[in-house]
Amino acid sequence: MTTEARIIKARSSLILGSPFFGCLVMKLKVEEDKSISTAAVNGKTLFYNPDFIASLNDIELKGVLCHEVMHCALGHHWRMDDRDNRIWNIAADYAINNILVDANITLPKGALIDSQLSELATENIYNNLINEANQQDKEKGNDDTNDQRQGENDTQETNNKNTDPGNCGGVKPCNDTEDDEEQKAEWKAILSQASKMGGSIPNSLKRLIDGTLNPELPWFVLLRDFVEMTAKNDYNWTHANRRYINRNLCLPSLRSEELPAIVIAIDTSGSIDKTALAKFAAEVSSIMEAYDTTITILYCDTSVKKEETVTQADLPLKMVPVGGGGTAFEPVFSYVEEKGLTPACLLYFTDLWGRFPNTAPDYPVMWITTAEGRSAPFGETVKFNS
């Protein structure tokens, strides 16, 4: 079996056995790189040395995949900043591996594990390692200039490999600030999505996920994640995931080819300005470009004033509110029931000032709100920032 085939098999096995890690791993491209000794990631690609992969059994290979993708999920490649690459990788390994052990993930022999560091952030572990190294240097009393220069050369040579000594792999630094910001948002969304995949997740990982997802994700990232989750089906091995075909990866489909119908309700009481509505419509349009779906748009103040049905043929969306009176949310949900609509989800764009239904519907609801400090009594509430 080829190295690539082994990696594909290991990824597929994680999807079925450890869905949280499997969901994360599937977000990475895979690329051979003999210039590194083990494996490394840069937020987009998993680089591997085929000789290193060949040295692992199947269980250890899955452990390495989990290890590498956790570097991405925790943002180690952009959190590194200008720190020493080698020491940062060691610190990141300690932070990750304790979590993987709690999750019953088997790591290769030689993986860096220290339970005393389990409660520390990577930055704190890094500082401790630096302090220890400085203390050792003082104890040695090595003031020889030539030895110092040789040590600097050795460190640079190790840094160039972009790997750590923990026999799992490391991270390659991000040098593009704009790409950094994009990856931050993307990996937070991926982590949020993976946390909903089911399966057993240890408390240490749950705490880490909660910490990583704060501060709150941008509204448009949460919106995409919410809509994408409604498109999920059981893993389908009959139809390959088209997103990965061009990477020569045959992986199961994670979502329907078509997204079930969606209902979007627009609060037309006069509190939603045209600029905010246009920005919301643009984001919905971009979602529709990725999914073949039908959207029913309902404009409502104290009653549903207008209904529109749109598809990809109507892109880009232009939402023109009709209404202007008070605000009541009950009419939208009553309208959906009366018309016999069965939406995959309902998105309600509002300031949240109005009367709510007494009971929640049996379909997912997301409230995208312009209001500060307010939450709906059911569904998910996301703060809209224009």
FENKAHU-V338601 format. One record per run of one state. SS is the DSSP state (H for helix, E for strand, - for the rest). FROM is the first residue (numbers start at 1). TO is the last residue. If there is no record, write none. Layout:
ss=<SS | SS>
from=<FROM | FROM>
to=<TO | TO>
This chain:
ss=<- | H | - | H | - | E | - | E | - | E | - | H | - | H | - | H | - | H | - | H | - | H | - | H | - | E | - | H | - | H | - | H | - | E | - | H | - | E | - | E | - | E | - | H | - | E | - | E | - | E | - | H | - | E | - | H | - | E | - | E | - | E | - | E | ->
from=<1 | 3 | 18 | 19 | 26 | 29 | 33 | 39 | 42 | 45 | 49 | 50 | 55 | 58 | 74 | 76 | 80 | 85 | 103 | 115 | 118 | 122 | 141 | 145 | 162 | 170 | 172 | 177 | 195 | 203 | 213 | 219 | 231 | 232 | 241 | 242 | 248 | 252 | 256 | 258 | 259 | 262 | 268 | 274 | 291 | 292 | 293 | 295 | 301 | 304 | 311 | 312 | 315 | 328 | 329 | 330 | 339 | 345 | 351 | 355 | 356 | 364 | 370 | 380 | 384>
to=<2 | 17 | 18 | 25 | 28 | 32 | 38 | 41 | 44 | 48 | 49 | 54 | 57 | 73 | 75 | 79 | 84 | 102 | 114 | 117 | 121 | 140 | 144 | 161 | 169 | 171 | 176 | 194 | 202 | 212 | 218 | 230 | 231 | 240 | 241 | 247 | 251 | 255 | 257 | 258 | 261 | 267 | 273 | 290 | 291 | 292 | 294 | 300 | 303 | 310 | 311 | 314 | 327 | 328 | 329 | 338 | 344 | 350 | 354 | 355 | 363 | 369 | 379 | 383 | 386>
